[in-house]
Amino acid sequence: MRLALAGTRDEDTGAASGALLTVIQASNAAGVAAVGALFAALLDGGRPYPAAFATSLAVLCAMFGAASGVLMTFRRE
């Protein structure tokens, strides 16, 4: 969060922090909805529960890896 708020003026810090947390929560909700929709679609497509779960988990891990990779590009030394 420090990096995202680095260029914020002191008097705008509260509003910027609130906007940042709103974006984080919305992103989390969108990710959960996407993985849940994938899981439901796989079940509706006739896949057995363990296979649908494994595929959804693999996609979730891939999303986590991609997000981690993006965040590492902003890492400070």
Summary of the structure (lengths in Angstrom):
residues: 77
radius of gyration: 17.4
end to end distance: 15.9
largest distance: 55.1
contacts: 156
relative contact order: 0.09
helix: 77%
strand: 0%
